[in-house]
């Protein structure tokens, strides 16, 4: 039996909390909590079902974007942002509409925007994190001032991407490990949270030990059991992630009433297989209140990875607004369902067509400038902190980054042709291989020529063309992100033409375990669960759903940091307070 403390769970529950704080899940939220606990010398034990190569979880694979408000970088770019504008954007996107289930998510939303305004920048920079000089503009909105989207650029890209976000918290935690304050136990799968029957307090965990493996990060690992464990502790923090790696679970909770009329049949998968949401169910069985499970965040611009790491591995294109977006029938998506504008509304529209894919029609100029790929491994210039690669591949290159070029060459979703008729023929061949629809070349040409006709002047009645011109008034986008406005059929200057089949990509769980502002888990009766905490995606990034229905982006890593910090500090206060009470009592 593995043990993180000398006491049994029953002994740990007597006389106040004893033993280490147990953190289930060594992703970003768990690391941040462990960092906060280690700063106060609180003994901490991190458990994770994967090996040490996977420290940092999904955050490692991320682009490293963080949502900050009125930051130094924004002010340098001439961006006028404010707490009030950010809060208005957040509420316009979240659309909280559930009186009971949204009680804590609303409070978390206000707290997070305040954190993003007052502390996020200084907190991460104090750890050694740096941002790119330019600020990205994600989720540009649905065209309404009071609707979904960011009114201004707020996506702060970490110089070093996801691995750097992980590093700045993992390094001090590993230093605390050397001092004996923190302990890691990898390949430990938690199956049960132990609750003291007398006090109702979470006092430990039990589960299975998996066989050691040296698989690379993200690769699906063995589930062979070699032992069992039972560990007692002073508190339990669940920070184990969401359900995005389990497609069947995604389908189970798919909100047909909102995103119907049917559950999509196929997805590419944006997270490793071990992101299975097991701990949400285990916490619920223990007595935690789980809310808003129908709220999820899945992307509409997914590519099948030509060089996969995990099963059905998908990569998201982070598009700028110039590509022509057609549904599976060849119809242009309506305003404001333009690339990079409104993910959830676009997902709803795609589901209404009865098909699980769409088409981008672009050209070499657009792909080179506007196709950014999600993932630290898809951005070696940012991840490797190479200024030389950044300028050569993103500013001066006419082909795009090396990973984008590789997808264009090897990706099965790409069709590259010199003229529109051949392009549509290639699209139809690709669709036929997966049971998709055949497009009428003449109708596609009509859509393309109608779009192109709006580029004869610098003004237009077309909403997408207006968006392109407007977006280019933000000079970083004009310089390195958005291609100069042009006609798709001007292939002599901008060709070849490139069509890309865009698949649905699983990613984030927006609902989850309900928590108060201390990340303390709530029961269904509205009372706090003693000794049990949750942070990160498993808690809907705070409260059981801080985003409501939609995200503004940069808020997933930010939510892990904020909720992990809240949990670590609250647990430290509780443990230190209990220790002080125990010390006083022993002297009486």
C-alpha positions as a printed Julia matrix, in Angstrom:
588×3 Matrix{Float64}:
   0.0    0.0     0.0
   1.36   3.42   -1.01
   0.92   6.08    1.63
   1.47   9.81    1.67
   1.24   9.98    5.47
   1.56   7.77    8.5
  -2.1    8.03    9.46
  -4.99   5.98    8.22
  -7.86   8.05    6.71
  -9.8    7.64    9.98
  -6.86   8.87   12.03
  -6.33  11.76    9.67
  -9.88  12.96   10.28
  -9.5   13.13   14.05
  -8.2   16.25   15.71
  -8.31  18.31   12.48
  -6.72  17.86    9.07
  -3.45  15.9     9.0
  -1.17  14.52    6.34
  -0.27  16.12    3.03
  -2.63  17.98    0.77
  -3.51  15.51   -1.99
  -3.75  16.91   -5.52
  -5.32  14.6    -8.08
  -3.99  15.66  -11.46
  -0.6   17.23  -12.16
  -1.75  19.58  -14.91
  -1.46  23.35  -14.8
  -4.15  23.94  -12.16
  -2.62  21.27   -9.91
   0.88  22.71  -10.38
  -0.26  26.24   -9.56
  -1.99  24.98   -6.41
   1.12  23.0    -5.45
   3.24  26.1    -6.04
   1.05  28.17   -3.73
   1.09  25.46   -1.06
   4.86  25.03   -1.3
   5.32  28.76   -0.77
   3.84  28.24    2.69
   5.69  24.96    3.3
   2.49  22.91    3.27
   3.28  19.21    2.59
   1.74  18.3    -0.76
   1.33  15.09   -2.75
   0.55  15.19   -6.48
  -0.99  12.09   -8.07
  -1.34  11.53  -11.8
  -2.38   8.54  -13.88
   0.25   9.28  -16.54
   4.04   9.25  -16.25
   6.32  12.15  -15.39
   6.67  13.04  -19.07
   3.11  14.37  -18.94
   3.69  16.88  -16.14
   1.67  19.99  -16.91
  -1.05  18.12  -18.76
  -2.84  19.81  -21.63
  -1.22  23.17  -20.91
   2.03  21.85  -22.37
   0.38  21.36  -25.77
  -1.21  24.79  -25.8
  -0.24  27.93  -27.66
   0.17  29.59  -24.27
  -2.42  32.33  -24.72
  -3.55  34.26  -21.64
  -6.47  36.67  -21.32
  -5.26  39.96  -19.8
  -7.04  43.29  -19.57
  -5.39  46.72  -19.86
  -1.96  45.09  -19.92
   1.41  46.65  -20.61
   1.43  44.95  -24.02
  -2.02  46.29  -24.9
  -1.07  49.83  -23.98
   2.1   49.57  -26.08
  -0.05  48.54  -29.05
  -2.36  51.5   -28.49
  -5.23  49.24  -27.38
  -7.69  50.9   -25.05
  -9.12  48.23  -22.78
 -10.81  48.35  -19.4
 -12.32  46.24  -16.68
 -15.79  47.47  -17.65
 -15.38  46.63  -21.35
 -13.97  43.19  -20.56
 -16.81  42.45  -18.15
 -19.36  43.52  -20.74
 -17.73  41.27  -23.33
 -17.61  38.37  -20.87
 -21.28  38.6   -19.92
 -22.29  39.06  -23.57
 -20.5   35.82  -24.39
 -21.39  33.82  -21.27
 -25.13  34.6   -21.42
 -25.69  33.24  -17.92
 -29.35  32.22  -17.77
 -29.64  29.62  -15.0
 -30.57  31.02  -11.62
 -29.14  28.23   -9.46
 -26.45  26.65  -11.66
 -24.98  30.03  -12.64
 -24.79  31.48   -9.12
 -21.12  30.66   -8.54
 -20.09  30.88  -12.21
 -21.28  34.51  -12.26
 -19.2   35.3    -9.19
 -16.19  33.53  -10.7
 -16.62  35.52  -13.93
 -16.45  38.83  -12.1
 -13.53  37.62   -9.99
 -11.64  36.36  -13.04
 -12.06  39.59  -15.0
 -10.81  41.48  -11.95
  -7.83  39.12  -11.74
  -7.15  39.51  -15.47
  -7.2   43.27  -15.01
  -5.32  43.67  -11.74
  -3.07  40.66  -11.19
  -2.7   38.18  -14.05
   0.11  40.02  -15.79
   2.13  40.71  -12.65
   1.48  37.23  -11.23
   2.83  35.29  -14.22
   5.64  37.73  -14.98
   6.81  37.39  -11.39
   7.25  33.68  -12.13
   9.43  34.55  -15.15
   6.83  34.36  -17.94
   7.12  36.72  -20.91
   4.62  37.73  -23.59
   5.02  38.4   -27.28
   5.03  42.12  -28.0
   1.86  41.96  -30.1
  -1.51  40.96  -28.66
  -3.7   38.54  -30.62
  -7.37  39.06  -31.4
  -9.33  35.83  -30.86
 -13.12  35.44  -31.05
 -13.67  38.71  -32.9
 -17.39  38.55  -32.24
 -20.87  38.2   -33.66
 -21.21  41.76  -34.94
 -23.05  43.14  -31.9
 -21.55  45.44  -29.29
 -23.47  43.62  -26.56
 -23.01  40.15  -28.03
 -20.3   37.52  -28.11
 -16.66  38.33  -28.66
 -13.67  40.45  -27.72
 -14.08  44.14  -28.47
 -10.29  44.47  -28.55
  -7.28  42.14  -28.79
  -6.66  40.37  -25.46
  -4.9   37.09  -26.38
  -1.43  37.41  -24.86
   0.81  34.79  -26.45
   3.48  33.39  -24.16
   7.01  33.58  -25.52
   7.78  29.88  -25.27
   4.11  28.79  -25.59
   2.59  26.11  -23.37
   5.86  24.49  -22.22
   6.93  27.84  -20.81
   3.66  28.27  -18.93
   4.22  24.84  -17.4
   7.9   25.49  -16.68
   7.45  28.62  -14.59
   5.27  26.71  -12.13
   6.84  23.26  -12.42
  10.38  24.41  -11.63
   9.63  25.88   -8.18
   7.44  22.86   -7.38
  10.32  20.53   -8.29
  12.59  22.6    -6.06
  10.08  22.09   -3.25
  10.22  18.36   -4.02
  13.97  18.41   -3.38
  13.27  19.97    0.02
  10.75  17.27    0.89
   7.74  19.62    0.81
   6.23  18.18   -2.37
   6.01  14.57   -3.54
   4.94  13.19   -6.93
   3.34   9.8    -7.49
   2.82   9.1   -11.18
   0.86   6.2   -12.7
  -1.62   6.42   -9.82
  -5.29   6.29  -10.88
  -7.73   7.55   -8.27
 -10.98   5.58   -8.11
 -12.48   6.89   -4.9
 -12.39   9.94   -2.65
 -12.49   8.81    0.98
 -14.94  10.68    3.19
 -15.02  10.42    6.98
 -18.46   9.13    7.94
 -18.56  11.16   11.14
 -17.37  14.57    9.95
 -18.28  14.36    6.27
 -14.8   15.56    5.39
 -12.71  14.38    2.44
  -9.75  12.71    4.12
  -8.0   10.73    1.4
  -8.12   8.82   -1.87
  -7.75   5.24   -3.02
  -7.16   3.66   -6.37
  -4.88   1.6    -8.6
  -1.22   1.75   -9.49
  -0.52   1.28  -13.22
   2.55  -0.43  -14.6
   5.51   1.9   -15.21
   5.84   3.14  -18.77
   8.28   5.38  -20.57
   5.88   6.47  -23.29
   6.36   9.93  -24.73
   4.15  12.8   -23.64
   0.6   12.52  -24.96
   0.93   8.94  -26.25
  -1.84   6.61  -25.07
  -0.48   4.55  -22.19
  -1.12   1.11  -20.72
  -3.93   0.56  -18.22
  -2.35  -2.59  -16.77
  -2.75  -2.57  -12.98
   0.15  -3.66  -10.78
  -1.12  -2.61   -7.36
  -3.51  -0.6    -5.23
  -3.09   2.37   -2.93
  -4.89   4.23   -0.18
  -3.58   7.62    0.92
  -4.78   9.93    3.68
  -4.4   13.67    3.66
  -5.41  16.99    5.14
  -7.42  17.98    2.03
  -8.09  16.71   -1.48
  -7.89  18.88   -4.59
  -9.27  17.49   -7.86
  -7.56  19.08  -10.88
  -7.73  16.27  -13.41
  -9.17  17.9   -16.54
 -12.3   17.5   -18.63
 -13.89  15.01  -21.02
 -12.47  16.07  -24.4
 -10.47  12.88  -24.9
 -13.55  10.66  -24.6
 -15.67  11.18  -27.71
 -18.47   8.95  -26.44
 -18.74  11.04  -23.28
 -18.8   14.21  -25.39
 -21.68  12.73  -27.35
 -23.46  11.67  -24.15
 -23.66  15.25  -22.9
 -24.13  16.89  -26.31
 -26.86  19.59  -26.01
 -29.13  18.59  -28.88
 -31.66  21.22  -27.79
 -29.11  23.98  -28.42
 -26.76  22.47  -31.0
 -29.09  19.99  -32.69
 -30.83  18.52  -34.48
 -28.51  15.53  -34.08
 -25.29  14.62  -32.32
 -22.31  14.81  -34.7
 -21.07  11.4   -35.77
 -17.39  12.15  -36.17
 -14.76  14.32  -34.53
 -11.04  14.72  -34.51
  -9.72  14.83  -30.97
  -7.87  17.82  -29.59
  -6.56  16.31  -26.35
  -4.8   13.07  -25.3
  -6.79   9.91  -24.55
  -6.29  10.18  -20.78
  -8.38  13.38  -20.7
 -11.45  11.31  -19.88
 -13.34  13.21  -17.18
 -13.36  10.26  -14.76
 -12.82  12.42  -11.71
 -15.93  14.47  -12.43
 -18.03  11.34  -12.04
 -16.04  10.15   -9.02
 -16.44  13.51   -7.28
 -20.16  13.51   -8.07
 -20.53  10.03   -6.61
 -18.76  11.3    -3.49
 -21.3   14.1    -3.07
 -19.94  16.97   -5.14
 -22.47  18.98   -7.13
 -21.79  18.81  -10.87
 -23.48  21.47  -13.0
 -23.71  22.72  -16.58
 -22.47  19.47  -18.14
 -24.15  20.39  -21.42
 -21.83  23.37  -21.87
 -18.78  22.49  -23.93
 -16.3   24.24  -26.2
 -15.41  22.4   -29.39
 -13.76  23.91  -32.44
 -14.98  23.97  -36.02
 -11.61  24.24  -37.79
 -10.06  20.87  -36.98
  -7.48  19.08  -39.14
  -6.58  15.43  -39.01
  -2.98  15.45  -37.85
  -0.78  13.93  -40.53
   1.74  13.05  -37.78
  -0.49  12.05  -34.83
   0.59  11.65  -31.21
  -2.65  10.37  -29.65
  -5.65   8.55  -31.19
  -7.63  10.59  -33.77
  -5.28  13.5   -33.05
  -6.65  16.76  -34.39
  -5.02  20.19  -34.78
  -6.98  23.39  -34.86
  -6.43  26.12  -37.4
  -6.55  29.51  -35.69
  -7.78  31.47  -38.68
  -7.79  35.15  -39.52
 -10.9   36.35  -41.38
 -10.12  36.09  -45.13
 -10.91  32.47  -46.06
 -14.23  31.81  -47.8
 -16.19  29.41  -45.6
 -18.6   26.98  -47.23
 -20.74  24.33  -45.58
 -20.83  20.76  -46.84
 -23.5   21.68  -49.4
 -21.41  24.49  -50.89
 -23.4   27.29  -49.28
 -21.47  30.21  -47.82
 -21.79  30.52  -44.05
 -23.93  33.55  -43.09
 -22.75  36.66  -41.23
 -21.14  36.74  -38.66
 -19.95  33.18  -38.97
 -16.59  34.17  -40.35
 -13.24  32.56  -39.51
 -12.14  33.47  -35.98
 -15.37  35.23  -35.05
 -17.89  33.11  -33.13
 -16.99  29.48  -32.48
 -20.18  28.37  -30.73
 -22.58  29.96  -33.23
 -20.59  28.44  -36.08
 -20.74  25.03  -34.42
 -24.51  25.36  -34.08
 -24.87  26.24  -37.76
 -22.68  23.34  -38.9
 -24.71  20.89  -36.81
 -27.91  22.22  -38.41
 -26.65  21.13  -41.85
 -26.53  17.48  -40.85
 -22.86  17.18  -41.74
 -19.74  17.19  -39.59
 -17.43  19.16  -41.84
 -17.12  22.41  -43.79
 -14.73  23.86  -46.38
 -12.32  26.77  -46.36
 -11.48  28.07  -49.82
  -8.3   30.11  -49.69
  -5.09  30.59  -51.61
  -1.36  30.54  -50.93
  -1.3   34.16  -49.72
  -4.08  33.57  -47.19
  -2.74  30.24  -45.93
   0.78  31.64  -45.54
  -0.34  34.64  -43.53
  -3.56  33.58  -41.82
  -3.22  29.89  -40.96
  -1.85  29.62  -37.45
  -1.93  26.16  -35.92
  -2.82  25.38  -32.32
  -0.28  23.56  -30.23
   3.19  24.2   -28.92
   4.65  21.54  -31.22
   3.14  23.28  -34.26
   4.87  26.58  -33.47
   8.59  25.81  -33.11
   9.56  29.46  -33.51
   7.44  30.63  -30.58
   8.09  27.51  -28.5
  11.83  27.63  -29.11
  11.94  31.41  -28.59
  13.58  31.92  -31.97
  13.28  35.49  -33.21
  15.06  34.46  -36.41
  12.52  31.74  -37.23
   9.64  34.03  -36.32
  10.67  36.7   -38.82
  11.73  34.3   -41.56
   8.58  32.16  -41.39
   5.86  34.61  -40.37
   6.95  37.98  -41.72
   9.05  37.31  -44.8
   7.84  33.86  -45.93
   5.36  33.53  -48.79
   4.66  29.91  -47.84
   3.9   30.16  -44.13
   5.53  28.33  -41.24
   7.14  24.94  -41.75
   4.31  23.14  -39.89
   1.71  24.87  -42.09
   3.67  23.87  -45.19
   3.82  20.29  -43.93
   0.05  20.17  -43.46
  -0.46  21.64  -46.93
   1.79  18.92  -48.36
   0.89  15.91  -46.22
  -2.45  16.68  -44.56
  -5.33  14.64  -45.94
  -7.75  17.57  -45.5
  -5.89  19.81  -47.99
  -6.56  20.17  -51.71
  -4.12  22.32  -53.72
  -4.88  23.15  -57.36
  -4.1   25.84  -59.92
  -7.71  26.59  -60.94
 -11.16  26.48  -59.39
 -12.57  23.62  -61.46
  -9.71  21.32  -60.52
  -9.98  22.49  -56.91
 -13.66  21.52  -56.7
 -12.9   18.18  -58.35
 -10.32  17.53  -55.63
 -12.79  18.56  -52.93
 -15.37  16.17  -54.35
 -12.84  13.33  -54.44
 -11.97  13.96  -50.8
 -15.63  14.14  -49.81
 -16.45  10.92  -51.64
 -13.86   9.06  -49.6
 -15.75   9.89  -46.4
 -19.35   9.76  -47.58
 -19.63  13.51  -48.07
 -21.55  15.55  -50.61
 -20.53  16.31  -54.17
 -20.33  20.03  -54.93
 -21.52  21.66  -58.15
 -18.51  23.45  -59.69
 -20.7   26.11  -61.29
 -22.4   26.96  -58.0
 -19.08  27.13  -56.17
 -17.75  29.46  -58.87
 -20.77  31.71  -58.43
 -20.13  31.96  -54.68
 -16.43  32.7   -55.2
 -17.01  35.3   -57.92
 -19.7   37.01  -55.86
 -17.26  37.27  -52.98
 -14.44  38.46  -55.24
 -16.65  41.17  -56.71
 -16.62  42.94  -53.36
 -12.85  43.57  -53.59
 -12.92  46.04  -56.49
 -13.12  48.89  -53.98
 -11.79  49.51  -50.49
 -15.38  49.64  -49.27
 -18.06  46.99  -49.56
 -21.53  45.86  -48.51
 -20.2   42.38  -47.68
 -19.85  41.88  -43.93
 -16.8   39.63  -44.23
 -14.99  42.08  -46.48
 -15.79  44.87  -44.03
 -14.38  42.72  -41.23
 -11.15  42.16  -43.16
 -10.67  45.89  -43.77
 -11.55  46.74  -40.18
  -9.27  44.09  -38.7
  -6.32  45.38  -40.71
  -6.57  48.76  -39.01
  -4.91  47.0   -36.02
  -1.33  47.3   -37.27
   0.08  43.97  -35.97
  -2.69  42.15  -37.83
  -2.0   44.16  -40.96
   1.71  43.45  -40.74
   1.87  39.72  -39.94
  -1.61  38.2   -39.47
  -4.11  39.22  -42.17
  -3.39  39.02  -45.89
  -3.9   42.1   -48.03
  -7.46  42.11  -49.42
  -7.57  40.39  -52.8
  -9.64  38.2   -55.08
  -9.35  34.45  -54.68
  -9.34  33.97  -58.44
  -6.3   36.22  -58.83
  -4.2   33.06  -58.93
  -1.29  34.61  -60.86
  -0.45  36.77  -57.87
  -1.86  34.74  -54.95
  -2.19  31.15  -56.16
  -2.4   28.26  -56.06
  -5.91  27.84  -54.71
  -6.16  25.8   -51.53
  -9.28  24.13  -50.12
  -9.28  22.71  -46.62
 -11.83  20.34  -45.13
 -12.52  21.53  -41.6
 -13.62  18.88  -39.1
 -15.2   19.25  -35.69
 -12.53  19.1   -32.99
 -13.21  18.14  -29.37
 -11.54  20.31  -26.76
 -12.95  21.84  -23.56
 -15.49  21.09  -20.83
 -17.16  24.34  -19.77
 -19.28  22.88  -16.97
 -18.11  20.73  -14.1
 -17.79  20.53  -10.34
 -19.44  23.49   -8.61
 -17.08  25.47   -6.37
 -17.16  28.65   -4.35
 -14.55  31.4    -4.79
 -12.09  29.44   -2.65
 -12.34  26.48   -5.08
 -14.07  24.57   -2.27
 -16.46  22.02   -3.76
 -20.16  22.61   -3.19
 -22.75  19.97   -2.38
 -26.16  19.88   -4.04
 -27.74  21.43   -0.94
 -25.57  24.53   -1.32
 -23.15  23.77    1.51
 -19.4   23.55    1.14
 -17.84  20.06    1.11
 -15.24  19.99    3.92
 -11.75  19.2     2.71
 -12.67  18.78   -0.97
 -11.57  21.28   -3.61
 -11.59  21.42   -7.41
  -9.7   23.59   -9.9
  -9.13  23.89  -13.61
 -11.23  22.28  -16.32
 -12.75  19.7   -13.95
 -14.45  22.66  -12.24
 -15.42  24.41  -15.47
 -12.33  26.58  -14.91
 -13.98  27.93  -11.79
 -17.35  27.63  -10.1
 -18.61  24.89  -12.4
 -18.71  27.05  -15.5
 -17.05  30.49  -15.41
 -17.43  30.86  -19.2
 -21.16  30.24  -19.33
 -21.87  29.13  -22.89
 -18.89  30.68  -24.72
 -15.23  31.49  -24.26
 -13.28  34.6   -25.19
 -10.07  32.5   -25.47
  -6.94  32.83  -23.38
  -9.28  32.02  -20.53
  -8.59  28.28  -20.28
  -4.97  28.54  -19.18
  -5.94  31.69  -17.3
  -8.78  29.84  -15.6
  -6.44  27.03  -14.55
  -4.02  29.55  -13.08
  -6.69  31.55  -11.28
  -8.65  28.6    -9.87
  -5.47  26.69   -8.98
  -4.15  29.73   -7.15
  -7.43  30.17   -5.31
  -7.42  26.5    -4.27
  -3.81  26.52   -3.13
  -4.21  29.63   -1.03
  -7.52  28.55    0.49
  -6.22  25.09    1.39
  -3.08  26.6     2.89
  -5.21  28.92    5.03
  -7.37  26.02    6.15
  -4.48  23.7     6.96
  -2.46  26.39    8.74
  -5.54  27.51   10.64
  -6.33  23.98   11.75
  -2.72  23.47   12.8
  -2.83  26.66   14.86
  -6.05  25.59   16.56
  -4.58  22.16   17.27
  -1.45  23.74   18.74
  -3.49  25.98   21.04
  -5.68  23.06   22.11
  -2.64  20.95   22.97
  -1.48  23.61   25.43
  -4.8   23.79   27.27
